[in-house]
């Protein structure tokens, strides 16, 4: 289907506006002691970004009839985990990157020790947000399932494990199966968690619907990483808000380096179609998910 760009832009703007308000409310004020730590947390979280993961929370929940107020908590939790991962990924012991979202990375702005603590605190805050009272209508059993889903996606069998595989593979040549496995964990796990968290907020979602949405998320998560690999080669630092050419500089295996640029684009297109096929039984309420899949493989940042 052809993506209606205006409709997608309006949907994403609405989601981002809700998210920014909710994040601002949950993050401690920079004036609260320890002020430097809270300033570093806000510097990273409120510094813009695509907000794809929380937007997917809203889109998945909307596909199953959830209201956006109920989705604010899981959307915030996903973005807080993502922000913590960006701080740690940029550290000298990890990817050693000086630029993030068009400004100095957290450890460059606040020092390594404060950056590490800011990442730790953001991770904790994510679970504080999800485990709060049920004033937003999420019952205790669903909230527990959401906490479990996010914890699993963030840990050694998810995002952290994928980052470990990435670090250990630096300077080595992975095959395409190993590369996909790494990215399913490093990038895809949190994207899948966001879609599932949104679905769990829906009107009595059945497991079949959640499974289909999870399949969608697995496809778009991998497509997202392939596009990242392509942009690291072809993108502009000013547009991306981060340094390009870092994969080659760190001798990392990527889709373009393993199968070539044309085949990488083709693989992303195939994953986009698989994502759309996963939504074939859903109504027009799932259109934002369809549009986001198109956006992911065509984005320039």
C-alpha positions in Angstrom: 0.0 0.0 0.0 1.1 3.5 -0.7 2.0 5.4 2.5 0.0 8.6 3.0 2.8 10.8 4.3 0.6 13.5 5.7 -1.4 11.0 7.8 1.7 9.3 9.1 3.3 12.7 9.9 0.2 13.7 11.8 0.0 10.4 13.7 3.7 10.5 14.7 3.5 14.2 15.7 0.5 13.4 18.0 2.3 10.4 19.6 5.5 12.4 20.1 3.6 15.3 21.7 2.0 12.9 24.2 5.3 11.2 24.8 7.3 14.4 25.4 4.7 15.6 28.0 4.7 12.2 29.8 8.6 12.0 29.8 8.9 15.5 31.2 6.5 14.5 34.0 8.3 11.3 34.9 11.9 12.6 34.7 13.1 14.3 37.9 13.6 18.0 37.5 17.3 19.0 36.8 17.2 21.1 39.9 16.5 18.0 42.1 19.6 16.6 43.9 21.8 15.1 42.6 21.3 17.8 40.0 24.1 16.8 37.6 22.8 13.3 37.3 19.2 14.5 36.6 20.5 17.0 34.1 22.3 14.2 32.3 19.2 12.1 32.2 17.1 14.9 30.8 19.8 15.9 28.3 19.7 12.5 26.8 16.0 11.7 26.9 14.6 15.1 26.0 17.1 15.6 23.2 14.8 14.6 20.4 15.2 11.5 18.2 12.9 9.6 15.9 10.9 8.1 18.8 10.1 5.1 16.6 9.8 2.6 19.5 7.2 4.6 21.5 5.4 5.5 18.3 5.1 1.7 17.7 3.7 1.3 21.2 0.9 3.8 20.4 0.3 2.3 16.9 0.1 -1.3 18.2 -2.2 -0.4 21.0 -4.4 1.6 18.6 -4.7 -1.4 16.3 -6.3 -3.3 19.2 -8.5 -0.5 20.5 -6.3 0.9 23.4 -6.7 4.6 24.2 -3.5 6.7 24.1 -3.7 7.6 27.8 -3.3 4.0 28.7 -0.3 3.7 26.3 1.6 6.6 27.7 3.3 4.5 30.4 4.7 1.7 28.2 5.7 4.3 25.5 7.7 6.2 28.2 9.2 3.0 29.5 10.4 1.9 26.1 12.0 5.2 25.3 13.7 5.4 28.7 15.3 1.9 28.1 16.3 3.1 24.6 17.9 6.3 26.0 19.9 4.3 28.5 21.1 2.0 25.8 22.3 5.0 23.7 24.3 6.4 26.6 26.0 3.1 27.2 26.5 2.3 23.5 28.4 5.6 23.0 30.8 5.1 25.9 34.5 4.6 25.0 34.4 1.0 26.2 31.5 0.3 23.7 31.2 2.2 20.3 33.2 5.2 21.5 31.0 7.8 19.7 31.2 11.6 20.3 27.9 12.5 18.7 24.3 11.6 19.4 21.1 13.2 18.1 23.2 16.1 16.7 24.9 17.0 19.9 27.8 15.7 22.1 27.0 12.3 23.5 26.2 12.1 27.2 29.7 11.1 28.4 31.2 13.9 26.4 28.8 16.5 27.9 28.9 15.2 31.5 31.8 12.8 31.9 31.9 9.0 31.8 31.0 8.4 35.4 27.9 10.5 35.3 26.9 9.1 31.9 27.1 5.5 33.3 25.0 6.5 36.3 22.4 8.3 34.1 22.0 5.2 32.0 21.6 3.1 35.1 19.0 5.5 36.5 17.0 5.6 33.3 16.8 1.8 33.2 15.4 1.8 36.7 13.0 4.6 36.0 11.5 2.6 33.1 10.4 -0.1 35.4 9.2 2.4 38.0 7.0 3.8 35.3 5.5 0.4 34.4 5.0 -0.7 37.9 3.1 2.3 39.2 -0.5 2.3 40.3 -3.3 1.2 38.1 -4.9 4.6 37.6 -4.5 4.3 33.9 -6.6 1.2 33.7 -3.8 -1.5 33.3 -4.6 -4.3 35.7 -1.9 -5.9 37.9 -1.5 -9.2 35.9 -1.1 -7.3 32.7 1.3 -4.9 34.3 3.4 -7.8 35.5 3.4 -9.3 32.0 4.5 -6.0 30.6 7.4 -5.7 33.1 8.5 -9.3 32.3 8.4 -8.5 28.5 10.5 -5.3 28.9 13.0 -6.9 31.2 13.5 -9.9 28.9 13.9 -7.6 25.9 16.5 -5.4 27.7 18.7 -8.1 29.2 21.2 -10.7 28.1 18.7 -12.6 26.0 17.7 -9.3 24.3 19.3 -5.9 23.7 22.3 -6.3 26.1 23.1 -9.7 24.7 23.0 -8.3 21.2 25.3 -5.5 22.1 27.7 -8.1 23.7 27.6 -10.2 20.5 28.4 -7.0 18.5 31.3 -6.1 20.7 32.8 -9.6 20.5 32.4 -9.7 16.8 34.3 -6.5 16.1 37.1 -7.3 13.6 35.5 -10.7 12.7 33.6 -11.6 9.6 30.1 -12.8 10.5 27.9 -14.8 8.1 24.4 -13.4 7.3 22.7 -15.8 9.7 24.9 -14.7 12.6 24.4 -11.0 11.6 20.6 -11.4 11.6 20.7 -13.2 15.0 22.8 -10.3 16.5 20.4 -7.6 15.2 17.3 -9.6 16.2 18.6 -9.2 19.8 20.4 -5.8 19.7 17.9 -3.7 17.8 14.9 -6.0 17.2 14.2 -7.1 20.8 13.2 -3.6 22.1 11.1 -2.9 19.0 9.3 -6.2 19.5 8.8 -5.4 23.2 7.3 -2.0 22.3 4.7 -3.6 19.9 3.8 -6.3 22.4 3.4 -3.7 25.3 1.1 -1.7 23.2 -0.9 -4.8 22.2 -1.3 -5.8 25.9 -3.1 -2.5 26.5 -5.7 -3.3 24.0 -9.3 -4.4 24.5 -8.9 -8.0 25.7 -6.3 -8.9 23.0 -6.2 -12.6 22.2 -2.8 -14.4 21.9 -3.2 -14.9 18.1 -3.4 -11.1 17.6 -0.3 -10.6 19.8 1.6 -13.3 17.9 0.8 -11.6 14.6 1.9 -8.2 15.9 5.1 -9.8 17.3 5.8 -11.2 13.8 5.3 -7.8 12.4 7.7 -6.3 14.9 10.4 -8.9 14.2 10.3 -8.0 10.6 10.3 -4.2 11.0 13.0 -4.5 13.7 15.4 -6.2 11.3 14.4 -3.9 8.4 15.2 -0.9 10.7 18.7 -2.2 11.3 19.3 -2.9 7.6 18.3 0.7 6.9 20.7 1.9 9.7 23.5 -0.1 8.0 22.7 1.5 4.7 22.6 5.0 6.2 25.9 4.5 7.9 27.4 4.2 4.4 25.3 6.6 2.4 23.9 9.0 5.0 25.1 12.5 6.0 26.2 13.2 9.6 24.3 16.4 9.7 21.1 14.6 8.7 21.5 11.6 10.9 22.7 13.5 14.0 25.4 10.9 14.5 28.7 10.1 12.9 28.6 8.1 9.7 31.2 5.5 8.6 31.5 4.1 12.1 30.7 0.5 11.2 33.6 0.4 8.7 35.9 2.2 11.2 35.2 -0.4 13.8 35.4 -3.3 11.3 31.9 -4.4 11.9 30.0 -6.8 9.7 26.9 -5.1 8.2 24.4 -6.0 5.5 26.0 -3.9 2.8 29.5 -5.3 3.6 28.3 -8.9 3.5 25.7 -8.9 0.7 26.1 -5.6 -1.0 24.0 -2.5 -1.1 21.4 -3.7 -3.7 20.8 -7.0 -1.9 20.6 -5.2 1.5 17.8 -2.9 0.1 16.1 -6.0 -1.4 16.2 -7.7 2.0 14.6 -4.7 3.7 11.9 -4.6 1.1 11.2 -8.3 1.7 10.9 -7.8 5.4 8.6 -4.8 4.8 6.3 -7.1 2.8 6.4 -9.8 5.5 5.4 -7.2 8.0 2.4 -6.1 6.0 1.4 -9.8 5.5 1.4 -10.2 9.3 -1.2 -7.5 9.5 -3.5 -8.9 6.8 -6.2 -9.8 9.2 -6.3 -6.4 10.9 -8.7 -3.6 10.1 -7.8 0.0 9.1 -7.0 0.7 12.8 -3.6 -1.0 12.1 -2.8 1.4 9.2 -0.3 3.4 11.3 1.7 0.2 11.7 1.6 -0.3 8.0 2.7 3.2 7.4 5.5 2.9 9.9 6.9 -0.1 8.1 7.1 1.9 4.9 8.7 4.8 6.7 11.4 2.6 8.3 12.8 1.3 5.0 12.7 4.7 3.3 13.9 7.0 6.1 16.9 9.3 5.7 17.8 9.5 9.4 
